[in-house]
Amino acid sequence: MPQLFPMNWNILILFFFFSIMLSSSLIYFLSSQKLFKMTFKKPHLKKLWNW
């Protein structure tokens, strides 16, 4: 039993990190898409880069 717990814990941690990475990449992709559209619509790039 003591050996089984750390394994499950490691799997849990891995799953947690994987989900975080996936969600962050998805959010980044969506935000980049939004930024792309905004840059094409509005020419003032400096305002976009500052925020």
ChimeraX attribute file (.defattr): number of C-alpha atoms within 10 A of each C-alpha:
attribute: neighborCount
match mode: 1-to-1
recipient: residues
	/A:1	5
	/A:2	6
	/A:3	7
	/A:4	8
	/A:5	10
	/A:6	11
	/A:7	11
	/A:8	11
	/A:9	11
	/A:10	11
	/A:11	12
	/A:12	12
	/A:13	12
	/A:14	12
	/A:15	12
	/A:16	12
	/A:17	12
	/A:18	12
	/A:19	12
	/A:20	12
	/A:21	12
	/A:22	12
	/A:23	12
	/A:24	12
	/A:25	12
	/A:26	12
	/A:27	12
	/A:28	12
	/A:29	12
	/A:30	12
	/A:31	12
	/A:32	12
	/A:33	12
	/A:34	12
	/A:35	15
	/A:36	12
	/A:37	11
	/A:38	14
	/A:39	13
	/A:40	11
	/A:41	9
	/A:42	11
	/A:43	10
	/A:44	11
	/A:45	12
	/A:46	8
	/A:47	9
	/A:48	12
	/A:49	8
	/A:50	6
	/A:51	5
